[in-house]
Each structure stands twice: as structure tokens, then as C-alpha cells.
């Protein structure tokens, strides 16, 4: 089985139980370093760093973990509306340079309305995506080494450029996930890898075909990844026991409140996750597809499903996703430190790694950079 595997850095906290502080881990640099080092030693190519007000800042976390790892890559968030595209490009290029080309970027245009309000963003769903089109246009051209003049509805820049360019060429890879038609348009025009949360393969296949069609309009090709949790053990019974223990401290009032809160998101992807939850609970089983479990989404926004089972069954389901076009898995598990070892020991021996090839530019001296400026 050939695939690229990424892990996840729990910058909002970690523990053994969802919806409970029992046994919660101390969130600090020491713990995040442990998770990153364990993930790298267990064969993961890199890790996604989440974003939002419940999380530590993804750029700061990546910067802090550069020296703790060697080749490990960091998938860092781009947030249109929260930061300007020029500043974001400058910060991203700096991080790429200082990490020796170990940065990838994850464009995030959706999310929690409360988060947006707290950051002073009052645009509706489609307006945020229209803003994201302008953001990525500017960011992309800067990362490609262009001088940019842009006069749009949301951004206006004159003679913007990066005097210190990113190390990777033509630029660091751009990831993105979104389930609406306008999100698929954005992915088709600009994105390198489209990420989806863990829907059943037959549902995900429809999104993949839609994004492919949008990319074809621009003469482009997009690759595809899956963002999903994982609980793998030697026996099927043990894996499901761990899954049930993860939600064992939840009560119905906590679940109902979480579901109400998540329903306020204007994210189409979140709505799809909630519908899977609704159907699962109606049917009396959180297993919404063979070895695909919706228990995480009872109280967690975003990725709400997990691959659960013994090695054979988890690999079978991963192969189903590969067969419809997935080549990258962004995985996570609670607690994130220990679960890297279960995946490393049980799944990694069966994976032929399909790593992202990094091409880098030749960097001149600081004097050369200054001398070549347009004064």
C-alpha cells in the first residue's frame, strides 16, 4: 500500500477521554515536542497544526518545533481575513526558509461563527470564499516570486513582493478542504492537495470527482488527502473497546449541547459531519460504514470520524480510500503521543511511503538580497 502519512499536533489539549478533563495532558512545548518527535520516529512525514481560538498559534508552534525535529514537516494554517496575504506570505516564506523547506500550508476559509466574530470577521460563507480567492491569488503570486499589484473587493496592494523568498520551489505545497461548490472552485483553481474529513468512500468519491472537474477547467491536476482519526489494535475487540472508552465519560446533555453548537457553523463540511452523526444515532450504531466510527464527532468539531479496527480491517478501509484517489492520510488519535506508536508499530510496516518531494532554490547572501532591491 502506497501513501503519505501525516500526524496531528493537539494544540488545543490532549487526553484519554473526549469531553472530560480527567487525565488531561499539560499543554506546553515539552508535550508538543514529545508528540512531534514520536511521530517523526514512527515514520510520519509531518503533522497538521490546527487553527482557531481554542488552539495555540500554528506558526508559533511550528517555529518552536523546528529544532526538535530533523525532516518532519509542518502543515500550517492560512486564514484569509485574519491576516493579510502579504504578511502571511512573508511569515510563511520565513518559516520555510528557517525550517529548511519543511513547511506546507493549509488554507482555512470555514469554521466557527464565534471564532470569526472574535477575530472581527463578519462575512458570510460565500463572501469568505470570495475573499479567499483574492487572498490566494496574491499569496500564490508572491510565493512564486512575482511583484504583485492587485485591486480587488477585499484586498488592494501595490508593488508587493518577497525580498526573502521561500526555500521550496516553485512554492510550498498548498492544502485545502471545503465541501461547498465555491470551495471546489477554489480548490480546482489554486490548491495542490484537497483534504476531506472522513466520510464514507462513496460520499467522498463524489467530492473528488467534483474537484477534479474544476481543476480540469484550469488545466490543472489536484491530489487528494483524508483527515481522519484512527484507533488500531491487534484485535478488533480491543480496538472497539478503546473507541468506547474514549467517549465513556460523555453524558447526553454534553453531547446535545455540542451538537447544537456545531449546528451554528455555516460550514458545509461540518453540516455533512453532523448529518452522519444524526443518521448514526438514529440507527443506534456509531459505525457509519464498516470500521468507520462517528464517535469523535459527538462533541468535536471538524474531523468527526475514525478508522477503528484491527490491522487487517483498517488497512482494508485505507485501501478503499486509496482506490478512489486518496494518496495522503492526516491521522490523529487520543492521546496523540501513545497513538503514534500504535500506528507506527501496526500500520507503518505495511505502508510504502509516498513522500512529498521538496525542491529548493539556491539562496544568496544577505548582501545579494539587499543589493538586488528596487530602491
C-alpha positions as CSV (number, residue, x, y, z in Angstrom):
1,X,0.0,0.0,0.0
2,X,1.5,3.3,-1.1
3,X,0.5,6.5,0.7
4,X,1.8,9.5,2.6
5,X,1.0,9.6,6.3
6,X,0.8,12.8,8.5
7,X,0.0,13.1,12.2
8,X,-1.6,15.9,14.2
9,X,-0.4,18.2,16.9
10,X,-3.1,18.7,19.6
11,X,-2.6,22.4,20.2
12,X,-6.0,22.7,22.0
13,X,-5.2,20.0,24.5
14,X,-5.0,16.2,24.8
15,X,-6.1,13.3,26.9
16,X,-7.7,9.9,27.0
17,X,-11.4,10.9,27.2
18,X,-13.4,13.2,24.9
19,X,-15.4,15.9,26.7
20,X,-13.7,15.4,30.0
21,X,-10.7,16.9,31.8
22,X,-9.9,13.6,33.5
23,X,-6.3,12.7,32.7
24,X,-5.9,15.7,30.5
25,X,-2.3,16.4,29.5
26,X,-0.4,19.6,30.2
27,X,-0.3,21.7,27.0
28,X,3.2,23.0,26.7
29,X,6.2,22.9,24.5
30,X,7.6,19.9,26.2
31,X,4.5,17.8,25.4
32,X,4.1,19.0,21.8
33,X,7.8,18.3,21.3
34,X,7.2,14.7,22.5
35,X,4.4,14.2,20.1
36,X,6.3,15.6,17.1
37,X,9.4,13.6,17.9
38,X,7.4,10.4,18.4
39,X,5.5,11.0,15.2
40,X,8.8,11.5,13.3
41,X,10.4,8.5,14.8
42,X,7.4,6.3,13.9
43,X,7.6,7.3,10.2
44,X,5.1,10.1,9.8
45,X,6.1,12.6,7.2
46,X,4.8,15.6,9.2
47,X,1.9,16.9,11.2
48,X,-1.1,19.1,10.7
49,X,-1.3,22.0,13.2
50,X,-4.9,23.1,13.7
51,X,-6.2,26.7,13.9
52,X,-8.8,28.6,15.8
53,X,-9.1,30.5,19.1
54,X,-9.1,27.2,21.0
55,X,-5.7,26.4,19.6
56,X,-2.2,27.7,20.0
57,X,-0.9,29.8,17.1
58,X,0.2,27.4,14.3
59,X,3.1,29.5,13.1
60,X,4.5,29.9,16.6
61,X,4.2,26.1,17.3
62,X,5.9,25.2,14.0
63,X,8.7,27.7,14.7
64,X,9.2,26.2,18.2
65,X,9.4,22.6,16.9
66,X,11.8,23.2,14.1
67,X,14.8,22.4,16.2
68,X,13.2,19.4,17.9
69,X,12.8,17.5,14.7
70,X,15.0,16.8,11.6
71,X,13.0,16.2,8.5
72,X,9.5,16.4,10.0
73,X,7.2,18.8,8.1
74,X,4.6,21.2,9.5
75,X,1.2,21.8,7.8
76,X,0.4,25.3,8.9
77,X,-2.8,27.3,8.6
78,X,-3.5,30.2,6.2
79,X,-6.5,32.2,7.4
80,X,-7.9,34.8,4.9
81,X,-9.4,37.7,6.8
82,X,-7.4,37.1,9.9
83,X,-4.0,38.2,8.4
84,X,-3.2,40.0,5.2
85,X,-2.0,37.8,2.2
86,X,1.3,39.8,2.0
87,X,2.2,39.4,5.7
88,X,1.1,35.8,5.6
89,X,3.4,35.1,2.6
90,X,6.3,36.8,4.3
91,X,5.8,34.8,7.5
92,X,5.3,31.6,5.5
93,X,8.4,32.2,3.4
94,X,10.4,32.9,6.5
95,X,9.2,29.8,8.2
96,X,10.0,27.7,5.1
97,X,13.5,29.2,4.9
98,X,14.3,28.7,8.6
99,X,12.9,25.1,8.6
100,X,15.0,24.2,5.5
101,X,11.9,23.6,3.4
102,X,9.8,21.7,5.9
103,X,6.6,23.8,5.7
104,X,3.3,23.1,3.9
105,X,0.2,25.3,4.1
106,X,-3.4,24.6,4.8
107,X,-5.9,27.2,3.6
108,X,-8.9,27.5,6.1
109,X,-11.8,29.6,5.0
110,X,-14.6,27.9,7.1
111,X,-15.1,27.4,10.8
112,X,-17.0,28.6,13.8
113,X,-19.1,31.8,13.7
114,X,-18.0,32.7,17.2
115,X,-14.4,32.3,16.2
116,X,-14.9,34.7,13.2
117,X,-16.8,37.2,15.3
118,X,-14.0,37.2,17.9
119,X,-11.5,37.9,15.1
120,X,-13.6,40.7,13.7
121,X,-14.8,38.7,10.6
122,X,-18.5,39.3,9.7
123,X,-18.5,37.9,6.2
124,X,-21.0,35.1,5.3
125,X,-19.9,31.8,3.8
126,X,-19.7,32.7,0.2
127,X,-18.2,36.1,0.9
128,X,-15.4,34.4,2.9
129,X,-14.7,32.2,-0.1
130,X,-14.7,35.2,-2.5
131,X,-12.2,36.8,-0.1
132,X,-10.2,33.6,-0.1
133,X,-9.9,33.7,-3.9
134,X,-8.3,37.1,-3.7
135,X,-6.1,36.1,-0.8
136,X,-4.7,33.0,-2.5
137,X,-4.2,34.9,-5.8
138,X,-1.9,37.4,-4.0
139,X,-0.3,34.9,-1.7
140,X,0.4,32.4,-4.6
141,X,2.0,35.0,-6.9
142,X,4.2,36.3,-4.1
143,X,5.3,32.8,-3.2
144,X,6.1,32.3,-6.9
145,X,8.5,35.3,-6.8
146,X,6.3,37.8,-8.6
147,X,5.8,41.5,-7.8
148,X,2.1,41.9,-7.3
149,X,-0.3,44.8,-8.0
150,X,-3.8,43.9,-7.0
151,X,-7.0,45.9,-6.7
152,X,-9.9,43.8,-5.6
153,X,-13.0,43.9,-3.4
154,X,-11.2,42.7,-0.3
155,X,-7.5,43.5,-0.9
156,X,-5.5,46.2,-2.6
157,X,-1.7,46.0,-2.7
158,X,0.9,47.9,-4.8
159,X,4.3,46.5,-5.7
160,X,4.1,43.7,-3.1
161,X,7.0,41.3,-3.2
162,X,9.0,38.9,-1.1
163,X,12.6,40.1,-0.7
164,X,13.4,36.8,1.1
165,X,11.7,34.0,-0.8
166,X,10.5,30.6,0.4
167,X,13.1,27.9,0.0
168,X,10.9,25.4,-1.8
169,X,10.3,25.9,-5.5
170,X,8.1,26.7,-7.2
171,X,6.5,27.3,-3.7
172,X,5.5,25.3,-0.6
173,X,2.5,23.0,-1.2
174,X,-1.0,24.3,-0.6
175,X,-3.6,22.1,1.1
176,X,-7.3,22.9,1.5
177,X,-10.6,21.4,2.4
178,X,-14.2,22.5,1.7
179,X,-17.4,20.8,0.7
180,X,-19.4,23.6,-1.0
181,X,-19.4,24.3,-4.8
182,X,-17.5,27.5,-4.3
183,X,-14.9,25.6,-2.2
184,X,-14.4,23.1,-5.0
185,X,-13.9,26.0,-7.5
186,X,-11.2,27.4,-5.2
187,X,-9.5,24.0,-4.9
188,X,-9.6,23.5,-8.7
189,X,-8.0,26.8,-9.4
190,X,-5.3,27.1,-6.8
191,X,-4.8,24.1,-4.5
192,X,-2.3,21.3,-4.7
193,X,-4.0,18.8,-2.3
194,X,-7.7,18.7,-1.4
195,X,-8.3,17.4,2.1
196,X,-11.6,15.9,3.2
197,X,-12.9,14.8,6.5
198,X,-13.5,11.1,6.9
199,X,-16.8,10.5,5.1
200,X,-17.7,7.0,3.7
201,X,-15.8,6.3,0.5
202,X,-18.9,6.5,-1.7
203,X,-19.6,10.0,-0.4
204,X,-16.0,11.2,-0.7
205,X,-15.8,9.9,-4.3
206,X,-18.4,12.5,-5.4
207,X,-16.3,15.4,-3.9
208,X,-13.2,14.1,-5.5
209,X,-14.8,14.0,-8.9
210,X,-16.2,17.5,-8.5
211,X,-12.8,18.9,-7.6
212,X,-11.1,17.1,-10.5
213,X,-13.7,18.6,-12.9
214,X,-13.0,22.1,-11.5
215,X,-9.2,21.6,-11.8
216,X,-9.6,20.4,-15.4
217,X,-11.2,23.8,-16.3
218,X,-7.8,25.4,-15.4
219,X,-5.6,22.7,-17.0
220,X,-4.5,21.6,-13.6
221,X,-4.4,18.4,-11.5
222,X,-5.2,18.2,-7.8
223,X,-4.2,15.3,-5.4
224,X,-6.3,14.2,-2.5
225,X,-6.0,13.5,1.2
226,X,-8.1,12.3,4.1
227,X,-8.2,13.9,7.5
228,X,-9.5,11.3,10.0
229,X,-8.8,9.8,13.4
230,X,-7.5,6.3,13.9
231,X,-7.8,3.6,16.6
232,X,-5.9,0.4,15.6
233,X,-5.1,-2.6,17.7
234,X,-4.1,-6.2,17.1
235,X,-7.6,-7.4,17.7
236,X,-10.9,-6.0,16.6
237,X,-12.4,-6.3,20.0
238,X,-9.6,-4.3,21.6
239,X,-9.9,-1.5,19.1
240,X,-13.6,-1.1,19.7
241,X,-13.1,-1.3,23.5
242,X,-10.7,1.7,23.2
243,X,-13.1,3.6,21.0
244,X,-15.9,3.1,23.5
245,X,-13.7,4.1,26.4
246,X,-12.8,7.4,24.6
247,X,-16.4,8.5,24.9
248,X,-17.2,6.8,28.2
249,X,-17.3,10.0,30.2
250,X,-19.7,11.8,28.0
251,X,-23.3,12.3,29.1
252,X,-26.3,13.0,26.9
253,X,-26.5,16.7,28.0
254,X,-22.9,17.4,26.9
255,X,-23.5,15.7,23.6
256,X,-26.7,17.5,22.9
257,X,-25.1,20.9,23.7
258,X,-22.1,20.1,21.5
259,X,-24.4,19.1,18.6
260,X,-26.3,22.4,19.0
261,X,-23.1,24.4,19.0
262,X,-21.7,22.7,15.9
263,X,-25.0,23.3,14.1
264,X,-24.3,27.0,14.2
265,X,-21.3,26.6,11.9
266,X,-22.0,27.7,8.3
267,X,-19.5,25.1,7.1
268,X,-21.0,22.6,4.6
269,X,-18.4,20.1,5.6
270,X,-19.5,20.4,9.3
271,X,-23.1,20.0,8.2
272,X,-22.2,16.8,6.4
273,X,-20.4,15.5,9.6
274,X,-23.5,16.3,11.7
275,X,-25.8,14.5,9.2
276,X,-23.6,11.4,9.6
277,X,-23.9,11.8,13.3
278,X,-27.7,12.1,13.1
279,X,-28.1,9.0,11.0
280,X,-25.7,7.0,13.2
281,X,-27.6,7.8,16.4
282,X,-30.9,7.2,14.7
283,X,-29.7,3.7,13.6
284,X,-28.3,3.0,17.1
285,X,-24.7,2.5,16.0
286,X,-21.9,4.9,15.6
287,X,-20.3,2.7,13.0
288,X,-21.5,4.5,9.9
289,X,-19.5,2.3,7.4
290,X,-17.5,-0.9,8.1
291,X,-14.8,0.2,10.5
292,X,-15.6,3.9,10.2
293,X,-16.8,5.3,13.5
294,X,-18.5,8.6,14.1
295,X,-18.0,8.7,17.9
296,X,-15.4,11.5,17.8
297,X,-17.9,13.9,16.2
298,X,-20.3,13.6,19.1
299,X,-18.5,16.5,20.7
300,X,-15.7,17.5,18.4
301,X,-16.0,19.9,15.5
302,X,-14.3,19.3,12.2
303,X,-12.9,15.8,11.7
304,X,-15.5,13.6,13.5
305,X,-14.8,10.1,12.3
306,X,-12.2,7.5,13.0
307,X,-10.8,4.4,11.3
308,X,-11.4,1.7,14.0
309,X,-10.4,-2.0,14.0
310,X,-7.6,-4.5,13.7
311,X,-4.7,-4.1,11.3
312,X,-6.4,-6.0,8.5
313,X,-9.6,-4.1,8.6
314,X,-8.0,-0.7,9.0
315,X,-5.7,-1.4,6.0
316,X,-8.7,-2.6,4.0
317,X,-10.6,0.7,4.6
318,X,-7.5,2.7,3.9
319,X,-7.2,0.8,0.6
320,X,-10.8,1.7,-0.2
321,X,-9.9,5.4,0.1
322,X,-6.7,4.9,-2.0
323,X,-8.8,3.2,-4.7
324,X,-10.9,6.4,-5.1
325,X,-7.9,8.7,-5.3
326,X,-6.6,9.4,-1.8
327,X,-2.8,9.4,-1.5
328,X,-2.3,11.2,1.8
329,X,-3.8,10.4,5.3
330,X,-3.7,13.0,8.0
331,X,-4.3,10.9,11.1
332,X,-4.7,11.5,14.8
333,X,-5.7,9.6,18.0
334,X,-6.2,10.2,21.7
335,X,-3.8,10.6,23.4
336,X,-1.7,11.7,20.5
337,X,1.6,10.6,22.0
338,X,0.8,7.0,22.6
339,X,-1.3,6.5,19.5
340,X,1.7,7.4,17.2
341,X,3.3,4.2,18.5
342,X,0.3,2.0,17.8
343,X,0.1,3.3,14.2
344,X,3.9,3.2,13.9
345,X,4.1,-0.5,15.0
346,X,0.9,-1.8,13.4
347,X,0.3,0.2,10.2
348,X,3.6,1.7,9.1
349,X,5.2,-1.7,8.2
350,X,2.5,-2.1,5.5
351,X,3.0,1.4,4.0
352,X,5.2,2.2,1.1
353,X,5.8,5.9,1.8
354,X,4.8,8.3,-0.9
355,X,6.5,11.4,0.4
356,X,6.2,14.9,-0.9
357,X,9.3,15.8,-3.0
358,X,10.9,19.0,-1.8
359,X,12.8,21.1,-4.4
360,X,14.7,24.0,-3.1
361,X,16.2,27.2,-4.5
362,X,19.8,28.3,-4.1
363,X,19.9,31.0,-1.5
364,X,22.2,34.0,-2.0
365,X,23.8,36.1,0.8
366,X,22.0,38.8,2.7
367,X,24.1,41.3,0.8
368,X,22.9,39.9,-2.5
369,X,19.3,40.2,-1.4
370,X,19.7,43.8,-0.3
371,X,21.7,44.8,-3.4
372,X,19.0,43.5,-5.7
373,X,16.2,45.5,-4.1
374,X,14.4,48.2,-6.1
375,X,15.1,51.3,-4.0
